[in-house]
């Protein structure tokens, strides 16, 4: 693999609601515009050689603390977008396996879960590229659940490998590059906390609905120039 291209890129797509407000639209219009951006970024990233794209679609706090109308709108958006992914040419022509992580099975209504499951099933045989959605997800929750499971199973020889095997992300490689849009350079709610310990960070002032494939390429180009010492 070309080491100048990150194997795993995680995206925190911030700014949908601010974009909607700036354009005199409602919040769900912002989320819908954001989903259109992902439809462009995913195939482009795969064509650039990125193996894993992970995107934070909805935090656990979003599900419990946002206005009910926005949550309902998001769930309808997920239902429709995952329905489209079932037969998406971008998915099938590029051999992209879909994974969905978080508490979505506990929190989402059946029609949404059904389409998510169908998209996962339709792509389960693929292994060239990976599109990972984090829905009703919180990194602190993920880590606490891992610790509980380790204790429950009585593991005593705790290594990095032990912890990794109990995480939602157990089948994913570490994150090489985090892209966050929205002009607020920080991490949130422990997003993939175990997997981002050596990640490079790239921030942009652009709101997620404004993000383009050219911006993605800019992030990759800057990544290629950085020296990753990892403590050496």
Backbone as JSON, one array per atom type, in Angstrom:
{
  "sequence": "XXXXXXXXXXXXXXXXXXXXXXXXXXXXXXXXXXXXXXXXXXXXXXXXXXXXXXXXXXXXXXXXXXXXXXXXXXXXXXXXXXXXXXXXXXXXXXXXXXXXXXXXXXXXXXXXXXXXXXXXXXXXXXXXXXXXXXXXXXXXXXXXXXXXXXXXXXXXXXXXXXXXXXXXXXXXXXXXXXXXXXXXXXXXXXXXXXXXXXXXXXXXXXXXXXXXXXXXXXXXXXXXXXXXXXXX",
  "N": [[0.84, -1.21, 0.0], [0.41, 2.28, -0.68], [2.16, 4.36, 1.35], [1.83, 7.05, 1.67], [-0.8, 7.52, 1.45], [-3.46, 7.48, 3.67], [-4.5, 4.58, 5.4], [-6.81, 4.36, 6.91], [-9.35, 6.6, 7.29], [-11.07, 8.75, 9.37], [-14.05, 10.6, 9.78], [-15.44, 13.48, 11.17], [-18.27, 14.94, 10.7], [-19.02, 17.92, 11.02], [-21.3, 20.69, 11.34], [-23.71, 20.69, 9.91], [-26.18, 21.69, 10.91], [-25.6, 24.4, 11.37], [-25.05, 25.2, 8.78], [-27.57, 24.87, 7.66], [-29.05, 26.79, 9.1], [-27.77, 29.12, 8.25], [-28.62, 29.19, 5.66], [-31.27, 29.59, 5.85], [-32.84, 27.33, 6.31], [-34.32, 24.26, 7.61], [-33.13, 22.05, 10.24], [-33.0, 19.37, 9.35], [-32.75, 19.65, 6.63], [-30.14, 20.47, 6.47], [-28.82, 18.16, 7.34], [-29.56, 16.43, 5.31], [-28.31, 17.64, 3.12], [-25.71, 17.21, 3.95], [-25.57, 14.41, 3.76], [-25.54, 14.1, 1.04], [-23.02, 15.03, 0.42], [-21.41, 13.0, 1.52], [-21.96, 10.95, -0.25], [-20.44, 11.64, -2.39], [-17.85, 11.78, -1.36], [-17.22, 9.2, -0.38], [-16.92, 7.27, -2.67], [-14.87, 8.65, -3.97], [-12.79, 8.66, -2.07], [-12.26, 5.91, -1.94], [-11.35, 5.5, -4.56], [-9.03, 6.94, -4.44], [-7.49, 5.3, -2.95], [-7.89, 4.88, -0.25], [-8.58, 2.67, 2.32], [-10.34, 2.22, 4.53], [-13.16, 4.12, 5.43], [-14.5, 5.92, 7.98], [-17.36, 7.25, 9.44], [-18.94, 9.54, 11.53], [-22.14, 9.44, 12.13], [-24.22, 9.92, 13.92], [-24.38, 10.84, 17.23], [-24.69, 9.28, 20.48], [-25.62, 11.1, 22.34], [-26.84, 12.95, 20.61], [-29.08, 11.49, 19.89], [-30.54, 11.32, 22.23], [-30.78, 13.91, 23.23], [-31.37, 15.85, 21.31], [-33.91, 17.83, 19.63], [-37.08, 16.28, 19.2], [-38.24, 16.31, 16.66], [-36.06, 16.72, 14.98], [-34.58, 14.41, 15.49], [-36.38, 12.48, 14.57], [-36.44, 13.2, 11.89], [-33.77, 12.66, 11.17], [-33.74, 9.88, 11.52], [-35.52, 9.08, 9.53], [-34.05, 9.94, 7.36], [-31.8, 8.24, 7.54], [-33.08, 5.81, 7.1], [-33.88, 6.04, 4.42], [-31.41, 6.55, 3.12], [-29.86, 4.27, 3.67], [-31.41, 2.4, 2.4], [-30.93, 3.13, -0.24], [-28.23, 2.49, -0.35], [-28.23, -0.26, -0.48], [-28.46, -1.09, -3.12], [-26.53, 0.42, -4.33], [-24.4, 1.5, -6.9], [-21.9, 2.58, -6.47], [-21.1, 1.31, -4.15], [-21.15, -1.47, -4.84], [-19.62, -1.68, -7.2], [-17.15, -0.96, -6.33], [-16.48, -2.74, -4.4], [-17.2, -2.5, -1.61], [-17.51, -2.92, 1.79], [-20.07, -2.56, 4.14], [-20.35, -1.39, 7.44], [-21.95, -0.91, 10.59], [-21.83, 0.77, 13.58], [-22.38, 1.15, 17.11], [-25.17, 2.04, 19.24], [-27.39, 1.57, 17.71], [-29.05, -0.63, 17.17], [-30.45, -0.92, 19.53], [-31.7, 1.52, 19.82], [-32.94, 2.48, 17.45], [-35.92, 2.57, 15.39], [-37.79, -0.21, 13.96], [-38.16, -0.08, 10.99], [-35.96, 1.45, 10.15], [-33.77, 0.0, 11.16], [-34.14, -2.33, 9.7], [-33.5, -1.61, 7.03], [-30.84, -0.87, 7.37], [-29.74, -3.34, 8.12], [-30.19, -4.76, 5.75], [-28.52, -3.42, 3.97], [-26.04, -3.96, 5.1], [-26.03, -6.74, 4.79], [-26.12, -6.96, 2.0], [-23.59, -6.19, 1.27], [-21.78, -7.79, 2.54], [-19.95, -9.64, 1.6], [-17.8, -8.31, 0.55], [-14.44, -6.95, 0.48], [-12.5, -5.14, -0.22], [-12.73, -2.37, 0.18], [-13.97, -0.37, 2.95], [-16.78, 0.91, 4.52], [-17.68, 2.57, 7.25], [-20.15, 3.27, 9.51], [-20.98, 5.25, 12.3], [-23.45, 5.18, 14.53], [-25.8, 6.39, 16.87], [-23.78, 6.48, 18.76], [-21.12, 6.57, 21.15], [-17.93, 7.22, 22.28], [-16.97, 6.93, 24.9], [-18.94, 5.35, 26.03], [-18.52, 3.06, 24.46], [-15.98, 2.26, 25.41], [-16.47, 1.8, 28.15], [-18.29, -0.31, 27.95], [-16.6, -2.24, 26.84], [-14.78, -2.64, 28.97], [-16.52, -3.66, 30.92], [-17.22, -6.08, 29.66], [-14.75, -7.37, 29.54], [-14.24, -7.75, 32.27], [-16.46, -9.37, 32.91], [-15.9, -11.66, 31.44], [-13.68, -12.53, 32.7], [-11.01, -12.09, 31.97], [-7.58, -11.77, 32.65], [-4.96, -11.29, 31.88], [-4.27, -8.55, 30.62], [-3.81, -6.91, 27.67], [-2.93, -4.61, 24.98], [-4.0, -5.82, 22.74], [-5.95, -7.42, 23.87], [-7.84, -5.55, 24.86], [-8.62, -4.33, 22.44], [-10.02, -6.38, 21.15], [-12.45, -6.37, 22.41], [-13.74, -4.12, 21.69], [-16.16, -2.13, 19.81], [-14.97, -1.63, 17.43], [-13.33, -3.72, 16.75], [-12.58, -5.09, 14.43], [-11.34, -3.27, 12.83], [-8.59, -1.34, 11.5], [-6.18, 0.89, 13.15], [-6.94, 4.42, 13.25], [-5.66, 6.55, 10.84], [-5.92, 9.17, 9.96], [-7.84, 11.89, 11.0], [-10.51, 13.78, 9.94], [-12.07, 16.78, 10.54], [-14.79, 18.82, 10.05], [-16.27, 22.16, 10.11], [-14.98, 24.11, 11.63], [-14.36, 24.02, 14.35], [-11.9, 23.0, 16.16], [-11.63, 20.2, 17.65], [-11.96, 17.06, 19.44], [-14.74, 14.82, 20.04], [-16.85, 13.43, 22.53], [-15.26, 11.19, 22.99], [-14.71, 9.97, 20.51], [-13.99, 7.08, 18.86], [-11.88, 6.48, 20.67], [-9.83, 4.66, 21.42], [-8.71, 4.0, 19.03], [-7.61, 6.23, 17.86], [-5.22, 7.1, 18.87], [-2.73, 7.58, 17.69], [-3.37, 9.15, 15.59], [-3.31, 11.47, 12.84], [-4.47, 14.84, 12.69], [-6.83, 16.85, 10.96], [-8.25, 19.86, 10.27], [-10.94, 21.94, 9.14], [-12.42, 25.07, 8.25], [-14.69, 24.93, 6.79], [-18.13, 24.08, 6.65], [-19.78, 20.91, 6.93], [-21.7, 20.37, 4.77], [-20.53, 21.94, 2.82], [-18.19, 20.79, 2.16], [-15.84, 19.27, -0.06], [-14.66, 17.02, -2.68], [-12.23, 18.05, -3.46], [-11.39, 19.3, -1.13], [-11.05, 17.06, 0.46], [-8.94, 15.87, -0.9], [-7.01, 17.79, -0.38], [-6.63, 17.4, 2.35], [-5.51, 14.82, 2.29], [-3.17, 15.36, 0.9], [-1.8, 17.05, 2.67], [-1.51, 15.27, 4.79], [0.31, 13.47, 3.66], [2.65, 14.87, 3.8], [3.43, 14.95, 6.41], [5.46, 13.88, 9.16], [5.31, 10.93, 10.81], [6.05, 10.06, 13.84], [5.37, 8.53, 16.06], [6.2, 8.37, 18.76], [8.88, 7.84, 18.5]],
  "CA": [[0.0, 0.0, 0.0], [1.1, 3.56, -0.71], [2.14, 4.88, 2.72], [1.43, 8.45, 1.68], [-2.26, 7.51, 1.52], [-3.88, 6.85, 4.91], [-5.32, 3.38, 5.27], [-8.09, 4.55, 7.6], [-9.72, 7.99, 7.51], [-12.31, 8.96, 10.12], [-14.59, 11.92, 9.52], [-16.44, 14.07, 12.05], [-18.88, 15.88, 9.73], [-19.69, 18.94, 11.82], [-21.74, 21.92, 10.7], [-24.95, 20.58, 9.14], [-27.23, 22.58, 11.42], [-25.18, 25.78, 11.14], [-25.24, 25.44, 7.35], [-29.01, 25.03, 7.44], [-29.46, 28.09, 9.65], [-27.23, 30.18, 7.39], [-29.35, 29.18, 4.4], [-32.68, 29.73, 6.18], [-33.47, 26.02, 6.16], [-34.42, 23.57, 8.89], [-31.97, 21.2, 10.55], [-32.94, 18.14, 8.55], [-32.22, 20.02, 5.31], [-28.69, 20.45, 6.61], [-28.37, 16.76, 7.4], [-29.75, 15.88, 3.96], [-27.21, 18.16, 2.31], [-24.51, 16.5, 4.39], [-25.57, 13.04, 3.22], [-25.15, 14.18, -0.38], [-21.56, 15.16, 0.4], [-20.82, 11.69, 1.76], [-22.12, 10.15, -1.47], [-19.33, 12.01, -3.28], [-16.57, 11.54, -0.7], [-16.94, 7.77, -0.23], [-16.29, 6.67, -3.84], [-13.62, 9.35, -4.25], [-11.78, 8.15, -1.14], [-11.9, 4.57, -2.38], [-10.57, 5.63, -5.79], [-7.71, 7.47, -4.05], [-6.74, 4.23, -2.3], [-8.22, 4.76, 1.17], [-9.24, 1.37, 2.55], [-11.44, 2.4, 5.48], [-13.73, 5.43, 5.74], [-15.42, 5.86, 9.12], [-18.06, 8.53, 9.56], [-19.8, 9.66, 12.7], [-23.42, 9.9, 11.62], [-25.13, 10.36, 14.99], [-23.88, 10.46, 18.55], [-25.69, 8.83, 21.44], [-26.2, 12.32, 22.89], [-27.76, 13.49, 19.61], [-30.31, 10.71, 19.9], [-31.3, 11.52, 23.46], [-30.87, 15.31, 23.65], [-31.85, 16.74, 20.25], [-35.35, 17.97, 19.47], [-37.66, 15.05, 18.67], [-38.48, 16.46, 15.22], [-34.79, 16.53, 14.3], [-34.25, 12.99, 15.6], [-37.26, 11.76, 13.64], [-35.96, 13.5, 10.54], [-32.54, 11.91, 10.96], [-34.06, 8.46, 11.36], [-36.09, 8.93, 8.18], [-32.93, 10.08, 6.42], [-31.04, 6.99, 7.59], [-33.87, 4.75, 6.46], [-33.83, 6.22, 2.96], [-30.04, 6.46, 2.61], [-29.42, 2.87, 3.7], [-32.14, 1.73, 1.32], [-30.19, 3.4, -1.48], [-26.94, 1.79, -0.31], [-28.43, -1.68, -0.77], [-28.24, -1.32, -4.56], [-25.65, 1.47, -4.83], [-23.32, 1.1, -7.78], [-20.65, 2.98, -5.83], [-20.76, 0.25, -3.19], [-20.92, -2.78, -5.45], [-18.55, -1.64, -8.2], [-15.87, -0.75, -5.64], [-16.26, -3.81, -3.43], [-17.21, -1.8, -0.32], [-18.27, -3.57, 2.87], [-20.7, -1.6, 5.05], [-20.5, -1.74, 8.85], [-22.63, 0.13, 11.38], [-21.44, 0.57, 14.97], [-23.07, 1.99, 18.07], [-26.35, 1.49, 19.91], [-28.52, 1.72, 16.81], [-30.0, -1.75, 17.29], [-31.27, -0.69, 20.71], [-32.36, 2.83, 19.79], [-33.63, 2.83, 16.21], [-37.14, 1.81, 15.09], [-37.6, -1.36, 13.07], [-37.95, 0.19, 9.56], [-34.59, 1.94, 9.94], [-32.87, -1.13, 11.39], [-34.31, -3.3, 8.61], [-32.73, -1.16, 5.87], [-29.43, -0.98, 7.72], [-29.37, -4.75, 8.04], [-30.17, -5.16, 4.34], [-27.31, -2.85, 3.37], [-24.92, -4.76, 5.62], [-26.11, -8.07, 4.16], [-25.83, -6.84, 0.57], [-22.16, -5.91, 1.05], [-20.99, -8.55, 3.5], [-18.92, -10.43, 0.94], [-16.76, -7.44, 0.01], [-13.28, -6.82, 1.37], [-11.5, -4.23, -0.77], [-12.91, -1.1, 0.89], [-14.87, -0.51, 4.1], [-17.5, 2.13, 4.88], [-18.1, 2.33, 8.62], [-21.01, 4.31, 10.07], [-21.15, 5.25, 13.75], [-24.79, 5.69, 14.77], [-26.12, 6.28, 18.3], [-22.46, 6.06, 19.23], [-20.34, 7.4, 22.07], [-16.68, 6.49, 22.53], [-16.88, 6.58, 26.32], [-19.84, 4.2, 26.16], [-17.84, 1.9, 23.87], [-14.9, 1.82, 26.29], [-17.06, 1.24, 29.37], [-18.83, -1.62, 27.6], [-15.46, -3.15, 26.68], [-14.27, -2.97, 30.3], [-17.5, -4.56, 31.53], [-17.13, -7.4, 29.03], [-13.49, -7.97, 29.97], [-14.46, -8.21, 33.65], [-17.44, -10.45, 32.87], [-15.27, -12.87, 30.89], [-12.6, -12.96, 33.6], [-9.66, -11.95, 31.41], [-6.66, -11.17, 33.61], [-3.77, -10.86, 31.17], [-4.81, -7.48, 29.79], [-2.87, -6.27, 26.75], [-3.6, -3.79, 23.98], [-4.77, -6.7, 21.87], [-7.13, -7.85, 24.63], [-8.83, -4.46, 24.85], [-9.11, -4.14, 21.08], [-10.96, -7.43, 20.79], [-13.73, -6.13, 23.06], [-14.3, -2.86, 21.19], [-17.0, -2.19, 18.62], [-14.09, -1.47, 16.26], [-12.32, -4.78, 16.83], [-12.16, -5.55, 13.11], [-10.82, -2.14, 12.06], [-7.23, -0.88, 11.83], [-6.14, 2.21, 13.77], [-7.23, 5.57, 12.39], [-4.47, 7.3, 10.44], [-6.23, 10.59, 9.75], [-9.17, 12.38, 11.36], [-10.94, 15.02, 9.31], [-13.23, 17.4, 11.18], [-15.26, 20.06, 9.43], [-17.06, 23.0, 10.98], [-14.23, 25.2, 12.22], [-14.15, 23.88, 15.79], [-10.87, 21.95, 16.18], [-11.58, 19.37, 18.85], [-12.6, 15.76, 19.35], [-16.02, 14.83, 20.73], [-17.44, 12.24, 23.13], [-14.37, 10.04, 22.91], [-14.89, 9.29, 19.22], [-13.0, 6.04, 18.54], [-10.76, 6.92, 21.49], [-8.73, 3.7, 21.42], [-8.17, 3.85, 17.68], [-7.09, 7.49, 17.33], [-4.1, 7.53, 19.72], [-1.63, 8.03, 16.85], [-3.95, 9.74, 14.38], [-3.09, 12.85, 12.43], [-5.71, 15.61, 12.71], [-6.95, 17.86, 9.91], [-9.46, 20.64, 10.51], [-11.29, 22.94, 8.14], [-13.49, 25.98, 8.61], [-15.88, 24.63, 6.0], [-19.17, 23.24, 7.22], [-19.8, 19.64, 6.19], [-22.35, 20.44, 3.45], [-19.68, 22.68, 1.88], [-16.97, 20.01, 1.96], [-15.78, 18.73, -1.41], [-13.58, 16.06, -2.95], [-10.99, 18.83, -3.48], [-10.99, 19.46, 0.28], [-10.56, 15.75, 0.89], [-7.6, 15.72, -1.49], [-6.11, 18.69, 0.36], [-6.3, 16.71, 3.6], [-4.59, 13.73, 1.97], [-1.88, 15.94, 0.51], [-1.11, 17.49, 3.89], [-1.14, 14.05, 5.51], [1.49, 12.87, 3.03], [3.85, 15.65, 4.13], [3.71, 14.88, 7.84], [6.31, 12.8, 9.67], [4.61, 10.27, 11.91], [7.12, 9.45, 14.64], [4.76, 7.57, 17.0], [7.01, 8.26, 19.97], [10.31, 7.56, 18.22]],
  "C": [[0.87, 1.25, 0.0], [1.02, 4.21, 0.67], [1.78, 6.35, 2.79], [-0.09, 8.61, 1.71], [-2.67, 6.83, 2.83], [-4.75, 5.63, 4.65], [-6.73, 3.61, 5.82], [-8.3, 6.04, 7.88], [-11.05, 8.03, 8.25], [-12.76, 10.4, 9.95], [-15.62, 12.29, 10.59], [-17.09, 15.19, 11.26], [-19.7, 16.95, 10.43], [-20.17, 20.1, 10.95], [-23.04, 21.84, 9.91], [-26.01, 21.58, 9.6], [-26.87, 24.06, 11.22], [-25.34, 26.15, 9.67], [-26.72, 25.68, 7.06], [-29.51, 26.39, 7.93], [-29.0, 29.24, 8.76], [-27.99, 30.29, 6.08], [-30.87, 29.22, 4.62], [-33.46, 28.44, 5.92], [-33.59, 25.37, 7.54], [-33.28, 22.57, 9.04], [-31.87, 19.99, 9.64], [-32.49, 18.42, 7.12], [-30.69, 20.03, 5.34], [-28.14, 19.04, 6.63], [-28.51, 16.1, 6.02], [-28.65, 16.35, 3.03], [-25.9, 17.47, 2.66], [-24.43, 15.09, 3.84], [-25.19, 13.03, 1.75], [-23.65, 14.33, -0.52], [-20.91, 13.8, 0.57], [-20.9, 10.81, 0.51], [-21.01, 10.45, -2.47], [-17.98, 11.62, -2.67], [-16.24, 10.05, -0.67], [-16.31, 7.16, -1.48], [-14.96, 7.33, -4.19], [-12.49, 8.84, -3.35], [-11.32, 6.76, -1.56], [-11.01, 4.63, -3.62], [-9.17, 6.19, -5.51], [-6.87, 6.42, -3.32], [-6.96, 4.09, -0.81], [-9.01, 3.47, 1.37], [-10.48, 1.51, 3.43], [-11.86, 3.87, 5.55], [-14.72, 5.22, 6.88], [-16.05, 7.22, 9.31], [-19.02, 8.5, 10.74], [-21.12, 10.27, 12.25], [-24.35, 10.44, 12.68], [-24.57, 9.9, 16.32], [-25.03, 9.97, 19.42], [-26.38, 10.04, 22.08], [-27.17, 12.97, 21.9], [-29.11, 12.8, 19.7], [-31.17, 11.06, 21.1], [-31.58, 12.99, 23.78], [-31.38, 16.26, 22.57], [-33.38, 16.78, 20.24], [-35.92, 16.74, 18.76], [-37.9, 15.14, 17.16], [-37.19, 16.26, 14.43], [-34.38, 15.06, 14.34], [-35.09, 12.18, 14.63], [-36.82, 11.98, 12.2], [-34.69, 12.75, 10.21], [-32.82, 10.44, 10.73], [-34.67, 8.19, 9.99], [-35.0, 9.04, 7.12], [-32.11, 8.81, 6.39], [-31.78, 5.86, 6.88], [-33.76, 4.83, 4.95], [-32.42, 6.02, 2.4], [-29.53, 5.02, 2.63], [-30.18, 2.03, 2.68], [-31.41, 1.92, 0.0], [-28.86, 2.64, -1.51], [-27.07, 0.32, -0.69], [-28.08, -1.99, -2.23], [-27.26, -0.3, -5.16], [-24.53, 0.93, -5.7], [-21.96, 1.47, -7.19], [-20.17, 1.93, -4.83], [-20.34, -1.02, -3.91], [-19.78, -2.76, -6.47], [-17.18, -1.5, -7.55], [-15.61, -1.77, -4.54], [-16.17, -3.27, -2.01], [-18.09, -2.55, 0.68], [-18.78, -2.51, 3.83], [-20.76, -2.18, 6.46], [-21.17, -0.58, 9.57], [-22.39, -0.18, 12.85], [-22.15, 1.56, 15.87], [-24.28, 1.28, 18.63], [-27.59, 1.54, 19.02], [-29.53, 0.57, 16.9], [-30.93, -1.57, 18.5], [-32.16, 0.53, 20.56], [-33.25, 3.07, 18.59], [-34.91, 2.01, 16.04], [-36.9, 0.77, 14.01], [-37.38, -0.99, 11.6], [-36.55, 0.68, 9.24], [-33.61, 0.79, 10.09], [-32.95, -2.13, 10.24], [-33.48, -2.9, 7.39], [-31.23, -1.19, 6.14], [-28.96, -2.41, 7.58], [-29.29, -5.24, 6.59], [-28.93, -4.63, 3.64], [-26.07, -3.61, 3.83], [-24.88, -6.11, 4.93], [-25.69, -8.0, 2.69], [-24.35, -6.68, 0.29], [-21.23, -6.8, 1.87], [-19.85, -9.35, 2.87], [-17.75, -9.62, 0.42], [-15.63, -7.23, 1.01], [-12.2, -5.88, 0.84], [-11.53, -2.88, -0.05], [-13.97, -1.29, 1.97], [-15.45, 0.86, 4.43], [-18.17, 1.88, 6.24], [-18.9, 3.52, 9.14], [-21.09, 4.15, 11.59], [-22.46, 5.96, 14.07], [-25.22, 5.39, 16.2], [-24.87, 5.79, 19.04], [-21.86, 7.09, 20.18], [-19.09, 6.61, 22.44], [-16.49, 6.09, 23.97], [-17.75, 5.36, 26.59], [-19.19, 2.93, 25.61], [-16.77, 1.36, 24.81], [-15.44, 1.21, 27.58], [-17.63, -0.15, 29.09], [-17.71, -2.65, 27.44], [-14.92, -3.58, 28.03], [-15.22, -3.93, 31.01], [-17.39, -5.97, 30.97], [-15.84, -8.12, 29.41], [-13.64, -8.54, 31.38], [-15.38, -9.42, 33.67], [-16.81, -11.76, 32.4], [-14.05, -13.31, 31.69], [-11.21, -12.89, 33.02], [-8.76, -11.23, 32.4], [-5.37, -10.68, 32.96], [-4.18, -9.8, 30.15], [-3.69, -6.82, 28.98], [-3.65, -5.34, 25.81], [-4.5, -4.63, 23.09], [-6.04, -7.18, 22.56], [-8.21, -6.79, 24.55], [-9.45, -4.31, 23.47], [-10.18, -5.16, 20.72], [-12.34, -7.26, 21.43], [-14.4, -4.83, 22.58], [-15.26, -3.1, 20.03], [-16.14, -2.25, 17.36], [-13.06, -2.59, 16.15], [-11.8, -5.24, 15.47], [-11.54, -4.45, 12.25], [-9.38, -1.82, 12.45], [-7.28, 0.47, 12.53], [-6.43, 3.31, 12.75], [-5.94, 6.32, 12.11], [-4.73, 8.8, 10.4], [-7.67, 10.87, 10.17], [-9.4, 13.7, 10.65], [-12.15, 15.54, 10.07], [-13.55, 18.71, 10.48], [-15.9, 20.95, 10.5], [-16.31, 24.06, 11.75], [-14.05, 25.15, 13.72], [-13.2, 22.72, 16.03], [-10.78, 21.19, 17.5], [-12.18, 18.01, 18.54], [-13.85, 15.79, 20.21], [-16.37, 13.45, 21.27], [-16.58, 10.99, 22.96], [-14.45, 9.28, 21.61], [-13.72, 8.37, 18.9], [-11.73, 6.2, 19.38], [-9.58, 5.95, 21.48], [-7.99, 3.71, 20.09], [-7.52, 5.11, 17.12], [-5.85, 7.98, 18.1], [-2.93, 8.06, 18.9], [-2.12, 8.73, 15.58], [-3.42, 11.14, 14.11], [-4.46, 13.55, 12.38], [-5.69, 16.66, 11.61], [-8.3, 18.55, 10.08], [-9.68, 21.64, 9.39], [-12.42, 23.81, 8.67], [-14.79, 25.64, 7.88], [-16.85, 23.76, 6.79], [-19.32, 21.99, 6.34], [-20.55, 19.72, 4.85], [-21.55, 21.19, 2.4], [-18.43, 21.89, 1.49], [-17.0, 19.32, 0.6], [-14.68, 17.69, -1.55], [-12.23, 16.78, -3.02], [-10.48, 19.07, -2.07], [-10.43, 18.15, 0.83], [-9.15, 15.52, 0.35], [-6.58, 16.6, -0.78], [-5.68, 18.05, 1.68], [-5.31, 15.58, 3.37], [-3.2, 14.26, 1.62], [-1.1, 16.42, 1.73], [-0.66, 16.29, 4.72], [0.16, 13.47, 4.98], [2.77, 13.61, 3.39], [4.27, 15.51, 5.59], [4.59, 13.69, 8.18], [5.64, 12.2, 10.88], [5.61, 9.46, 12.73], [6.59, 8.38, 15.61], [5.66, 7.3, 18.2], [8.48, 8.05, 19.74], [11.11, 8.84, 18.23]]
}
